[in-house]
Amino acid sequence: MALRVERFALQAVARDILPKTRTALCLRARIKGSEGVGVWKCEKHGTAHYSGLQTCGSVWSCPICAAKITERRRLEVQDAINQHRQAGGEVQLLTLTTPHGRGDDLGQLIQRQAKALQAFFRDFTVRAVLAEMGELGRIRAFEVTHGRKGTNNGWHPHYHFLQFCQVKADAAQLMDWRTRLYLRWDACCQRAGLGSPSFAHGIDLQDGRKADRYISKWGLEDELTRGHTKKGRAGGETPFDLLRAVLADKEDRQAAALFLEFSQCFKGKRQLSWSNGLKARFNQAEKDDQEIASEAVEDAQLLGLLTVQQWRDVLKVKARATVLELAAAGGWPSVSRFLWFIDGAAEGVQFDADMLAEARALLMGGMAIS
């Protein structure tokens, strides 16, 4: 629930930055025709959620939808990895990046990278290397960080590819493949106007099991699905790190402007894509992000419905996360007492953060509010 509280806070920041988008209405505006806003609790996980509200389904701009979507994608990728390994297959992690600088325009950088990537996978030598690997298909993840707090080298969009292969390779073979692929990636980048990536940073190829241990606490499948939501490393900030920066300091206009640029450039792009036929091979259903964001949580029970006026009160005092915390910890009785407490908001009473925190603490402790 602590993570969910942060997501609601970050979504409120995104709403201020993107006031005319669907993200600004996500889990705020009611679905037309709904009887009220439902509050549900999942006993298995000890969490709570809403129903009857619009969702934006944006994996890029919405911290709440992104969490739900990426978790579903993580399970799909994990299941595919397990099936492939059980059948005797191997996985490899290929990472491709390009030179970038402080003055780069993110939109142009993405377009040039897409051009280089298309040429790369059409290249005869690249196809020959992939054939040697026994590659059956790949999953591509697209992510970006910004280096304003590190070397200040601007936007750093890059690709991760989870390759489903049949050939088990040792370190020498991986280095041979990496070297041959690098030469073609370098040529494609130069033709696309990106400059020449270094061998050290432009390409990486690792055995999947080694990558499991290497890629921080997330694990291989999380590296593929949560690149833009996790916290950055080595001085780089992910887009959601930029939201965290604005949440901590409302005067951080640079972070807000960068998040706006990111959202505009990545809108409509796929964060995770599977090569043709790969999902069918591992019996994974085809569902888009919006479908996943709108899905009901299994094994949850309805605690109660908030009326239109009660929901307006919740929004007025910015207590969407608080209601869910109380529902998860104390059920509907705690929610009801809190709704009674904030009812004064409709009568012009000003509630500050300290008052809400005190009310939350009292209710979480099972005490009545006097």
N, C-alpha and C positions, 0 to 999 in steps of 0.2 A: 504494500500500500504506500510505503514511503516513495517508491519509484513512481507510482501513479500520481501522487501529490505533485511531484516535480514535473511530470508531464503536463498536468493541467496548468501549472504555473508557466511553463515554457510555451504552451499553446496560447495562453493569454498574451505573451510577448509577441508571438508570431501574428496574432490577430491585430495588434497595434501596428505592426510593420506591413501587414497585407490586409488592409481593411475592406477591400472590395473583392475578396476571393472567397471560395467555398470554405477555406480553412477558418475564416472569420466567423462563419456560422456553425462550424462543426461542434456537435454536442452542446449547442446553445439554442438553436432554432428547432422548434418542434416539427415533427412530421405532420403534414396536413391531414386532418381527420383522426389523429390519435386521441384517445380518451384522456391521456395525461402522460406524465413522465414517470416511467416505471423505475423502481429501485430494486435491483436483484442482488442476491448474495450466493456465492459459490462456496459451500461448506468445505469442499475438498481442498481448495486453494486459499480459503480465508480472505477472499477478495469480493468486491462489490462493483456493479456497473449499472449504467442507465439503459433504458430502452425508450422508444418513442421520439428520439432526437435524430436530426440529420447528421450524417457523417460525410466528410469530404473525400476520404479514400486516398489522400495524398501521402505517399511514402516519403516524399521529399520535404514538404513544408509543415506537416502536422505531427508533432511528437506523439500524440495519442494514437492516431491511425497507424503511424509508422511502427509503433511498438507491436500492435496487433498483427499487422501485415508481415513484418519481418520475422515474428515468432512462427507464423504459419509457414513462411518460406523456409525458415531454418529447419523445421521438421521435415519438409519435403526434401531438402538437400541432404539432411542427415539420413533419411530413409534410403535415398538413392545411393549414397556412399556405402551404407551397410549392405544393401542388396548386391552392389557391384563387388565389394570385397568378399562377401560370402560365396560369390560365384568364381572367385579366384582372380578377379580383376585388380588393377592398380589405379591409384589416383595420383595426379601430379598437380601442383599449383604453379601456374605461369602468371607472372606479373609483368605488365608492360606500362612504361611511363615515358614521358617526353620532357625535353628542356622547357623550363617555364621561368618567368621573371615577374618582377613587381608591376611592370607596366602592361602586362598582357591583358587583353580583353577576353573575359571568360567565354563568351559566346563564340568568338573567332577561334579560340584555342580548342574548344570542343569540336567545332566543325572540321578543323584541320586534323585533329586526332581521329575522327570518324573516317576521314578520307584515307589516312595512313593505315588504319586498322583494316579497312575493306581491301586495300591493295595487298596488305600483308597476308591475309588468309587466302587470297587468290593466287599468291606467288607460287610458282612451280616448286622451288626449293623448300618452301615452308610445307607445302602439301606432301613432299617426299619425306620430310622429317616426321610429320604427323603420322604418316603411313608406317614408318619404322617404329613409332611408339605403339602402334596398334590402337590408335585413338578411335573410340566409338562415337564420341560426342563430347560436348563441353558446356559448362554453365558459365556465363559471363556476368560479372558484377561490376558496376560502374560506381565509382566513389570519388570524392573530392575533399581536399583539405585546403586551408589557407595558412600561410607562414608568417603572418604579421607579427607574431610574438617570438618567432625564432630568427631565421636568417632573412625574414621579410622578402621572400622570393615569390610572393603572390599566390595565385591559385595553383593547385596541384591536382588536376583531374587525372585519374589513372584507372587501369583495368586489372581485375583479377580473373583468371580463367581456371576453373576446376576441370581438369581433363580426365575423362574416364578412358583408361588405356588397358591394353592386354599384356604389354611387355613390361616385365620387372627390370628396372635399370639400376646399375650401381652408380657410384659418384662419378666415375670416369665417363660413363655413357651420358649421364645428365649434363656434364660439362660440355661434351661434344655437341649434344643437341642445342644447348643454350648458346654456344658460340655460333653455330650455323644459323640459328634463328635470329641472333643479334645482328648479324651482317645484313639480313634481309629487312629487319625492323629499322635499322639505321638508314638503309636506302629508302624505305617507304616514308620515313619521317622527313628526310631531306626533300624528297619530291613533293611532299605536302606542305612544305614551307615551315617546318617545325624546328629545323636545325638538326644537329647530330647528337643523339643521346649517348651518354657514356656507357661502357660495358658494365661498370659497377652499379649504376643506378637505372639504366634504361630497361634492363630485362633481368628477370630472376626466374629460375626454374628449380623447384624443389620436389622431392618425393613427398607425397601426401602425409605419410606417417611422421616424417620429420617436421613438416609444416604444422601438424597437430600440436607438437610440443613447442614450436617456435613462435607461433602467432598468439602471443599473450594468453590471457585466461579465456578468450572466447572460443578457441578451438577452430578447426578448419571451416566447418559449415557456418560459424558465426562471422568469420572474416568475409565470407561470400555475401552474407545477408544484412549485416549491420554496420557496414563501413561508414555511413554518414551519420549514424546515431550514436556510436560509441565515442568515448572521449579520445581526442587526438594524442599522438605520441611525438616525442622529439621536437617540441615547440610548435607543432602543427595544430590547428583548430579545425574540428569538423563543423559543418553547418549548425548542428545543435549546440556545439560549444559556443558559437557566436550568440545563440539565443541565451545561453547561460550567462554570457558576459553582459548582455543587456539587462537580464534579470538582476544581476548583481550591481550593475551601475547603469541607470537609465540615461546617463549622459554619454555613454559609449556609442556615439553616433556612427563611428566607423563600423562597428560590429553590426549595427542595424542595417546600414547601407550595403554591407557585404552579403548579409542574409537575403536582402531584397534582390540583389543581383543574382545570387545563386538560385533563388526560387524562380525567377523569371527565365533563366537560362535552362534550367532542368525540367521545367514544366512539360508534361507530356512524354518525357523520356522514360524508358524502362530501366529500373534499377537492377533487375535480375532477369536474364533471358537464357533460355535453354535452346540448344541447337535442335534442328528439326528431327523429330522422332524420338528424342531422348526421354521426354516425359512419358511417352507411351511405353517405352522400353521398361520403365520402372513403375508403371501403373499409377502415375501421378495425375490427378484431375486438373483440368484446365479451368482456372478461376482467375478473374482479374482482381486488381487491388480493391476496387470498390465493393465487389461481392464479398471479399474477405472482411473488409472493414464493417460491413453491415450485418455480418452473421451473428446470430445469437450465441452466447456462451453455453456450452453443454453443462448439464448437472447443476444448474442454478435455479433458485426458487424466487418467485416474486414476493418481496416484502411488503410493498405498498405502492400507491400511485400518488404523485405530487400533482396538485391542481395547477391550473394555469397561473393563478396568483402566487401560489407557493413557489413555483419555479421562477417567477419573476423576482421574488424576494431573494431566492438563492443567487440568482445572477447579480442582483443589485449589490449584495454584500460580498460577491466573489467567493462563494463558498461551495462550488461544485465538488471540489476534492474533499472538503470537510464532510459533506453529506455522505460520501462514499466511505470515508474513514469510519464514521460513526456507524454506518450500516454494517460494515465488516466486523466492527468490534462489539457493538451493542444491539444490533438488529433494529427493527422498526421503532421500538420504544425510544431509543436514543435519538433517532432521526426526528420523531414527532416532537420531542422536547426541544430539539434545536430549532425546528420550524416555528414553534411557539415563540422561542426567544427572538428570532429574527423577524417576526411578524411586525415588529415596530418599525422596520425599514420602510414599510408601506406608508407609515404615518410620519415620515420625515426624520426619524431618528438616525443619527450618523453613527455607523459602526466602523471602528478602526480595527487594525490588525490585532492589537492587543486584546480588545474585547472579544473578538472571535476566537483567538487562541485560548483565552481564559475559559470561554464557554466550551470549547472543544475539550480542554483538559478536564473540566468538571464532568462532562458527559462520558468521556472515555474512562473516568474513574468510577462511574456508576452513581454519581451524585446528582441531585436535582438542582436546577438553577433557581435561585430565589429572586 
